[in-house]
Amino acid sequence: TQARSSSPDRMERKQSSSITKKIKQLTRRGTSDNPLPAGWRSLTDERTGKTYYWNTATHEVTWKRPEAPAVPQLAVKEVAKYTPGSISLETFKIDSVLGTGSFGRVRLVQDKKTEQWMALKILKKQEIIRMKQE
C-alpha cells in the first residue's frame, strides 16, 4: 500500500500550495499595519531568504526598508539664459495657449536658436497698471 503523503493528488496540492506561497512571498507589499510606501515592493532573496525592496518607478533595489514613495528621477535640463533686452517675441516660435488669466496669457513657445520648448507668460502691462497691481 502507498503512504498517504505520497499520493499524486496530495503531492499536487502541496506543490501548488508552495508555488502560491512563493508567489505571495515574492510580491508582498508590506503588512497591513505597516504598508510600504507607494511604488515599492518587498521581495525575498532566494539565496539568503532576506527581504529586499524594489522601486517600481526607477527599478532601484535596496536592503533598507523605504520610507518615502517611489518617485521617478526626472532629468533637469539647463535652461537658456536670457538677459533683459536680449530677447523679444521674435526670439520664439509661438505655439498654443497654455492658460489665460486676468492680466495675460501663458503660451507654449520654442526658442528659434536652441529649439528648446518653454512656457512664456505674456502680461498686459496697461491692465496691471490700471488695476494698481505694480
MOVENSUL-V482866 format. One line per field, one symbol per residue. ss: DSSP state (a for helix, b for strand, c for the rest). burial: 1 if it has 24 or more other C-alpha atoms within 12 Angstrom, else 0. A space follows every 10 residues. Layout:
# MOVENSUL-V482866
ss: ???
burial: ???
This chain:
# MOVENSUL-V482866
ss: cccaaacaaa aaaaaaaaaa aaaaaaaccb bccbbccccb bbbbcccccc bbbbbccccc bbcccccccc cccccccccc ccccccccaa abbbbbbbbb cccbbbbbbb bcccccbbbb bbbcaaaaaa cccc
burial: 0000000000 0000000000 0000000011 0000010011 1111000000 1111100000 0000110000 0000000000 0000000000 0001000000 0000001010 1000000101 0100000000 0000
